[in-house]
């Protein structure tokens, strides 16, 4: 009987352990995710960024290869071997040969090839830094959008509680003959509207949380909560001229485009070098057997060769390649100019959005919301003594709800615009 009881307990424990582990896991995973923590997780665990980093390492291994000589060629063979006997000593010209040849590009070509590869490795490196900037920008924007959604949900739920109280008040007044049925219906309609808003906000939060989790290298359904309080202060907007100067000097995307222009210039120089020949240096050593008619041992033989290419079709080949490379260099220069204009526009658009949304956030926080709150309090007092009708009371509360929600929306938009500013400028802003 004891053994049966023990076996039963073991089986229960084996069944309960996974359940308990699953119950504990969400508690561990549900630590508040600060903005700084989200940024660091993205830098450390984003698979796309990690892949780009590995790609940079691959590109950095190319320049040494591009600047190296081609591998030499070793030749082994039998020369002038008589087919009737296959004897190595029958004929005087029969020999066993070993040879070595080395292709040598015209001086300067290997240096140019290595320089081009180094520029392209730099391009990959700066594109990796650019990808990191954009990743952090997107993480910041999504984090602040989640912050807005959380605050909007809190406000909606708080207003649902208030409207339910209003419904009970309206019903009580209606039952005692002091109120109207339309007041009850109005409160119920407004409550239903808030329930609909809650459904929409909840769906948006789930999709945003799934996206953010993916960027942090986590499962899409990983529990994601934000801190209960956030810093609502906003930084001073940078000066426009300073911002443009910093963006053009520090933006990795522009540096990458400039490196592409340099690589294209080396490609032109290399094409011009193709007018000059490449060389092949070869040497052979022949081992002979047998003796000469005078009885002397046949001496071994050696040969050396120098060959080079003849660019005799330069008007159809080398000249056209130079034209091609010049056009590619011009295209790279235009791409740099286009990227510069795009970066300037990106920076100024983000600055305009930041100035607009930060001004709106300040207006809502210091002016509109306090005034709307006072209006609601005044109307509630008036309603309790019968001086304000129910319709105006509900309307003032809904107006306050809208203003509070709009405040968090424009605050999030301001921080999102600031994230775009940082990315457009190529790094953190420290302008006074």
Phi and psi in degrees as a GROMACS rama.xvg file:
@    title "Ramachandran Plot"
@    xaxis  label "Phi"
@    yaxis  label "Psi"
@TYPE xy
-62.9177  -42.5866  UNK-2
-63.9453  -37.0624  UNK-3
-66.0786  -42.7075  UNK-4
-63.2998  -42.1987  UNK-5
-63.1291  -42.7229  UNK-6
-62.5057  -39.7429  UNK-7
-64.4153  -41.5869  UNK-8
-65.4716  -40.1783  UNK-9
-60.4964  -43.5766  UNK-10
-65.5782  -38.9636  UNK-11
-63.4503  -41.864  UNK-12
-64.2918  -41.7104  UNK-13
-63.235  -31.8042  UNK-14
-79.3895  -34.9174  UNK-15
-79.0978  -30.4442  UNK-16
-57.8158  -49.2754  UNK-17
-61.4426  -35.4877  UNK-18
-65.5604  -44.1608  UNK-19
-64.7722  -39.1024  UNK-20
-62.9689  -40.925  UNK-21
-66.9701  -33.0782  UNK-22
-73.548  -33.5953  UNK-23
-75.7971  -34.9045  UNK-24
-56.5663  -48.2481  UNK-25
-59.0032  -35.1456  UNK-26
-64.1778  -37.353  UNK-27
-70.0778  -39.9656  UNK-28
-78.1953  -14.2437  UNK-29
-91.8327  30.1839  UNK-30
-69.8461  140.719  UNK-31
-57.8199  134.017  UNK-32
-96.721  105.925  UNK-33
-75.6623  165.134  UNK-34
-64.2747  -43.1147  UNK-35
-62.8721  -39.8395  UNK-36
-65.8  -39.3288  UNK-37
-63.0799  -42.7184  UNK-38
-62.4078  -43.8081  UNK-39
-67.1734  -40.3007  UNK-40
-61.217  -39.7886  UNK-41
-64.3945  -44.1677  UNK-42
-63.3918  -36.9955  UNK-43
-86.1128  -29.3466  UNK-44
-126.676  -0.213347  UNK-45
-68.5502  120.373  UNK-46
-65.7671  -35.2484  UNK-47
-65.7644  -43.018  UNK-48
-66.7465  -39.4372  UNK-49
-62.2934  -40.6145  UNK-50
-62.4372  -39.8655  UNK-51
-64.5799  -36.7962  UNK-52
-64.3073  -40.4342  UNK-53
-65.0355  -37.4568  UNK-54
-61.8697  -36.1628  UNK-55
-63.2522  -43.6685  UNK-56
-60.4121  -38.4903  UNK-57
-63.983  -43.0013  UNK-58
-66.4292  -34.0149  UNK-59
-69.1907  -16.6424  UNK-60
-85.6684  -7.09164  UNK-61
-80.4007  -40.9367  UNK-62
-54.308  -42.8904  UNK-63
-62.0411  -36.852  UNK-64
-67.546  -42.3181  UNK-65
-66.6508  -28.5965  UNK-66
-90.522  0.33882  UNK-67
-88.7571  151.373  UNK-68
-65.5257  153.434  UNK-69
-60.9289  152.85  UNK-70
-62.463  137.675  UNK-71
-67.5132  159.657  UNK-72
-112.274  125.7  UNK-73
-98.8745  131.504  UNK-74
-118.336  136.419  UNK-75
-127.08  135.513  UNK-76
-167.804  167.364  UNK-77
-114.022  129.296  UNK-78
-115.52  135.082  UNK-79
56.8016  45.156  UNK-80
-84.5606  121.761  UNK-81
-67.2436  132.351  UNK-82
-79.4469  -19.8819  UNK-83
-75.0136  -25.056  UNK-84
-131.303  -19.9743  UNK-85
56.2572  28.0156  UNK-86
-83.6346  140.485  UNK-87
-86.0941  -12.0926  UNK-88
-113.75  -4.25739  UNK-89
-67.2466  -46.749  UNK-90
-107.333  143.804  UNK-91
-67.0723  -29.6395  UNK-92
-89.7318  -1.8636  UNK-93
-70.9232  133.003  UNK-94
-156.389  151.687  UNK-95
-97.3652  123.163  UNK-96
-110.18  145.901  UNK-97
-130.383  130.85  UNK-98
-137.276  159.759  UNK-99
-139.791  133.7  UNK-100
-131.961  148.793  UNK-101
-137.449  123.58  UNK-102
-81.4027  134.61  UNK-103
-126.635  106.146  UNK-104
-62.3899  156.587  UNK-105
-58.0687  140.5  UNK-106
-51.2004  131.136  UNK-107
103.514  -22.8015  UNK-108
-67.7423  -44.5166  UNK-109
-64.5861  -38.7331  UNK-110
-61.9254  -41.1146  UNK-111
-67.0583  -39.876  UNK-112
-63.2019  -41.6201  UNK-113
-66.7897  -39.9067  UNK-114
-63.3287  -43.0525  UNK-115
-60.6216  -44.8799  UNK-116
-64.0202  -36.4664  UNK-117
-66.0899  -41.4314  UNK-118
-61.7392  -41.9936  UNK-119
-68.6211  -32.5885  UNK-120
-65.8611  -38.7385  UNK-121
-61.8237  -41.0039  UNK-122
-57.4014  -46.9312  UNK-123
-61.4873  -39.3771  UNK-124
-64.981  -44.5749  UNK-125
-70.3531  -33.2013  UNK-126
-66.5073  -32.9422  UNK-127
-64.8879  -44.0473  UNK-128
-63.3123  -40.9053  UNK-129
-61.3808  -42.1276  UNK-130
-62.4516  -38.1871  UNK-131
-64.2116  -40.9778  UNK-132
-60.6855  -45.7483  UNK-133
-68.0794  -35.7708  UNK-134
-63.2979  -48.1969  UNK-135
-62.8624  -39.338  UNK-136
-58.6271  -48.1358  UNK-137
-66.3099  -37.314  UNK-138
-64.8052  -44.2761  UNK-139
-61.2097  -44.3641  UNK-140
-64.5112  -41.4425  UNK-141
-68.889  -39.4994  UNK-142
-60.057  -44.518  UNK-143
-70.4063  -31.244  UNK-144
-66.2088  -39.74  UNK-145
-63.3633  -38.9643  UNK-146
-60.0366  -45.18  UNK-147
-60.7581  -45.732  UNK-148
-62.494  -40.3481  UNK-149
-63.2398  -45.5269  UNK-150
-66.8255  -38.0563  UNK-151
-63.6782  -39.8987  UNK-152
-64.8574  -41.1655  UNK-153
-60.6103  -44.3416  UNK-154
-65.4755  -42.1955  UNK-155
-60.5976  -46.5506  UNK-156
-66.8011  -38.3379  UNK-157
-62.5663  -42.3769  UNK-158
-70.0391  -28.9394  UNK-159
-63.217  -41.4297  UNK-160
-61.3595  -44.8821  UNK-161
-63.2471  -43.2979  UNK-162
-67.8328  -33.6399  UNK-163
-63.6658  -37.4387  UNK-164
-65.3842  -40.0378  UNK-165
-63.0025  -39.0848  UNK-166
-61.3476  -44.5631  UNK-167
-64.3395  -39.4195  UNK-168
-63.6225  -45.4985  UNK-169
-63.6226  -40.1267  UNK-170
-64.8483  -42.1185  UNK-171
-63.4212  -42.9221  UNK-172
-66.1115  -36.8582  UNK-173
-66.3275  -39.6796  UNK-174
-67.1552  -30.5512  UNK-175
-91.5871  1.81039  UNK-176
81.9828  6.43451  UNK-177
-92.5119  -11.0459  UNK-178
-128.229  178.049  UNK-179
-110.51  150.331  UNK-180
-64.172  -31.642  UNK-181
-64.5783  -27.2043  UNK-182
-66.0808  -41.3666  UNK-183
-62.6196  -46.8323  UNK-184
-64.2553  -38.7205  UNK-185
-61.6727  -46.5583  UNK-186
-63.6508  -39.3421  UNK-187
-65.8858  -38.979  UNK-188
-64.0609  -45.5659  UNK-189
-64.1247  -36.0617  UNK-190
-65.1601  -41.3743  UNK-191
-63.5246  -37.3963  UNK-192
-61.32  -41.777  UNK-193
-66.3484  -36.561  UNK-194
-62.8808  -39.2606  UNK-195
-65.0669  -41.4919  UNK-196
-62.4939  -40.4436  UNK-197
-61.5695  -41.3679  UNK-198
-61.0889  -45.1301  UNK-199
-63.5358  -46.2085  UNK-200
-63.8668  -39.9008  UNK-201
-63.1528  -43.0643  UNK-202
-63.4357  -41.9017  UNK-203
-63.3218  -39.9592  UNK-204
-65.0315  -40.5629  UNK-205
-61.8171  -43.1835  UNK-206
-68.5058  -40.0089  UNK-207
-66.8246  -39.5033  UNK-208
-65.3324  -39.4326  UNK-209
-62.9394  -42.9698  UNK-210
-63.7092  -44.8302  UNK-211
-64.2043  -42.3544  UNK-212
-57.4884  -41.5779  UNK-213
-62.3471  -39.591  UNK-214
-69.7381  -23.8695  UNK-215
-89.7179  4.60335  UNK-216
74.5712  26.8713  UNK-217
-117.484  167.881  UNK-218
-61.0731  145.095  UNK-219
-62.848  -28.0038  UNK-220
-95.5463  13.9154  UNK-221
-61.6255  134.54  UNK-222
-60.7253  129.446  UNK-223
-134.43  111.534  UNK-224
-123.743  151.306  UNK-225
-105.26  160.807  UNK-226
-58.7202  152.155  UNK-227
-69.1837  -28.1508  UNK-228
-126.85  148.099  UNK-229
-132.352  161.158  UNK-230
-75.047  116.427  UNK-231
-93.9004  -0.798731  UNK-232
-76.405  150.033  UNK-233
-120.99  140.713  UNK-234
-72.1908  158.454  UNK-235
-68.427  138.377  UNK-236
-66.7073  136.352  UNK-237
-71.1937  159.548  UNK-238
-68.1366  140.927  UNK-239
-61.8911  -47.4916  UNK-240
-63.6818  -41.8838  UNK-241
-63.8053  -40.2483  UNK-242
-62.4534  -45.5052  UNK-243
-63.9017  -40.3662  UNK-244
-63.6344  -43.5607  UNK-245
-66.1241  -40.6466  UNK-246
-62.033  -44.035  UNK-247
-70.6013  -26.5  UNK-248
-87.8788  -31.8057  UNK-249
-114.025  -7.50308  UNK-250
-71.7303  119.405  UNK-251
-60.1238  -32.7621  UNK-252
-62.3399  -37.4725  UNK-253
-71.351  -39.2768  UNK-254
-63.5414  -38.2363  UNK-255
-62.6755  -42.7498  UNK-256
-64.462  -37.6684  UNK-257
-64.8997  -38.1058  UNK-258
-65.8297  -33.7113  UNK-259
-65.3613  -36.3983  UNK-260
-64.2675  -42.4701  UNK-261
-63.8807  -40.9738  UNK-262
-63.5763  -39.1194  UNK-263
-65.6598  -36.0039  UNK-264
-64.4339  -41.3206  UNK-265
-64.2732  -34.6601  UNK-266
-65.1406  -37.3012  UNK-267
-63.8965  -46.7965  UNK-268
-61.4071  -37.334  UNK-269
-67.6473  -39.4694  UNK-270
-62.819  -37.5991  UNK-271
-67.954  -31.3422  UNK-272
-67.452  -21.8616  UNK-273
-69.0234  -9.86824  UNK-274
-67.9983  -19.4487  UNK-275
-100.094  150.297  UNK-276
-76.7624  153.488  UNK-277
-96.828  154.248  UNK-278
-115.902  155.039  UNK-279
-132.377  119.977  UNK-280
-105.404  125.812  UNK-281
-132.382  145.975  UNK-282
-138.479  140.972  UNK-283
-131.288  146.084  UNK-284
-127.105  125.937  UNK-285
-109.858  126.264  UNK-286
-93.8858  124.674  UNK-287
-115.328  153.734  UNK-288
-124.613  166.248  UNK-289
89.5037  -175.847  UNK-290
-127.026  155.395  UNK-291
-72.2542  167.533  UNK-292
-56.8196  -27.4577  UNK-293
-85.4254  4.06896  UNK-294
93.6975  -1.84893  UNK-295
-82.468  149.159  UNK-296
-66.5171  134.011  UNK-297
-66.192  128.69  UNK-298
-75.9711  151.642  UNK-299
-68.3066  165.237  UNK-300
-128.506  149.391  UNK-301
-133.656  152.106  UNK-302
-144.355  150.498  UNK-303
-136.258  141.795  UNK-304
-135.994  145.471  UNK-305
-127.919  119.038  UNK-306
-123.96  156.695  UNK-307
-151.043  154.573  UNK-308
-74.4765  152.873  UNK-309
-117.229  106.13  UNK-310
-77.1731  63.8515  UNK-311
-81.436  -12.7838  UNK-312
-107.838  35.673  UNK-313
-61.5423  -32.4911  UNK-314
-67.5786  -26.2421  UNK-315
-99.87  -18.3104  UNK-316
-116.853  -72.7012  UNK-317
-62.0126  -42.5626  UNK-318
-63.388  -40.9992  UNK-319
-67.9754  -34.3897  UNK-320
-66.5398  -39.7611  UNK-321
-61.4183  -43.8641  UNK-322
-59.1028  -42.6681  UNK-323
-61.524  -47.0429  UNK-324
-68.2686  -34.4099  UNK-325
-64.494  -41.0607  UNK-326
-64.5461  -39.6461  UNK-327
-66.2996  -36.4084  UNK-328
-64.7858  -42.6302  UNK-329
-62.7987  -39.8659  UNK-330
-62.572  -41.0556  UNK-331
-64.589  -37.8125  UNK-332
-66.0028  -41.739  UNK-333
-64.7304  -37.6417  UNK-334
-63.4414  -38.1684  UNK-335
-64.6376  -44.3553  UNK-336
-62.9433  -42.4408  UNK-337
-64.0087  -42.1995  UNK-338
-64.2467  -37.4547  UNK-339
-62.6705  -45.8493  UNK-340
-63.5903  -39.1289  UNK-341
-65.285  -41.0156  UNK-342
-64.9583  -41.7425  UNK-343
-60.6192  -45.912  UNK-344
-63.7362  -41.9453  UNK-345
-60.135  -43.5238  UNK-346
-66.1779  -44.7087  UNK-347
-69.6829  -36.3428  UNK-348
-64.6967  -43.1397  UNK-349
-64.2239  -39.5311  UNK-350
-63.532  -43.9375  UNK-351
-62.4345  -43.0728  UNK-352
-64.2441  -38.2105  UNK-353
-67.4392  -44.6947  UNK-354
-62.2397  -42.3847  UNK-355
-65.6131  -51.2673  UNK-356
-70.5598  -35.1811  UNK-357
-68.0388  -37.1937  UNK-358
-65.4673  -40.8249  UNK-359
-64.2598  -42.7476  UNK-360
-60.6521  -42.5924  UNK-361
-63.8573  -40.8855  UNK-362
-63.9655  -44.6748  UNK-363
-63.3179  -43.5953  UNK-364
-71.9778  -41.1677  UNK-365
-97.7038  -16.358  UNK-366
-123.543  -64.3689  UNK-367
-66.8222  -49.7707  UNK-368
-66.0595  -46.7039  UNK-369
-58.0827  -39.5261  UNK-370
-66.4348  -42.134  UNK-371
-65.9453  -36.7775  UNK-372
-64.3453  -42.1295  UNK-373
-63.8433  -36.6844  UNK-374
-63.3269  -44.5534  UNK-375
-62.5521  -45.3021  UNK-376
-61.8364  -40.8727  UNK-377
-65.8707  -42.557  UNK-378
-68.1762  -35.3711  UNK-379
-64.0813  -42.1008  UNK-380
-63.3014  -42.1292  UNK-381
-66.5077  -35.7802  UNK-382
-66.0513  -37.7961  UNK-383
-65.9926  -25.797  UNK-384
-105.519  8.33895  UNK-385
82.6299  14.1115  UNK-386
-93.5469  -12.5206  UNK-387
-126.429  133.728  UNK-388
-78.6995  164.204  UNK-389
-64.3269  -36.726  UNK-390
-60.1835  -44.8293  UNK-391
-67.9843  -35.6901  UNK-392
-63.2148  -48.9773  UNK-393
-63.128  -41.8222  UNK-394
-61.1543  -41.0157  UNK-395
-66.7733  -37.0312  UNK-396
-67.8152  -41.298  UNK-397
-64.5912  -38.4092  UNK-398
-62.8136  -43.0603  UNK-399
-62.2694  -42.5865  UNK-400
-57.8801  -44.7723  UNK-401
-63.0331  -41.2725  UNK-402
-66.5438  -42.4317  UNK-403
-62.9653  -41.2218  UNK-404
-65.9691  -42.0524  UNK-405
-64.554  -33.8846  UNK-406
-60.2753  -48.8838  UNK-407
-68.0227  -29.7296  UNK-408
-66.8599  -48.4511  UNK-409
-71.7622  -29.8087  UNK-410
-64.8199  -43.639  UNK-411
-63.6093  -41.1698  UNK-412
-63.0064  -37.3672  UNK-413
-63.8585  -45.1722  UNK-414
-68.6648  -33.307  UNK-415
-66.2771  -41.8203  UNK-416
-63.9598  -36.7135  UNK-417
-66.7651  -36.8106  UNK-418
-62.5117  -39.9234  UNK-419
-65.8202  -36.9367  UNK-420
-60.7652  -45.4114  UNK-421
-61.5504  -45.2338  UNK-422
-65.8891  -40.8024  UNK-423
-65.0611  -34.164  UNK-424
-84.0675  -5.16144  UNK-425
83.6855  13.531  UNK-426
158.813  179.935  UNK-427
-59.0985  148.746  UNK-428
-98.1646  125.532  UNK-429
-126.158  27.9726  UNK-430
-76.6793  132.829  UNK-431
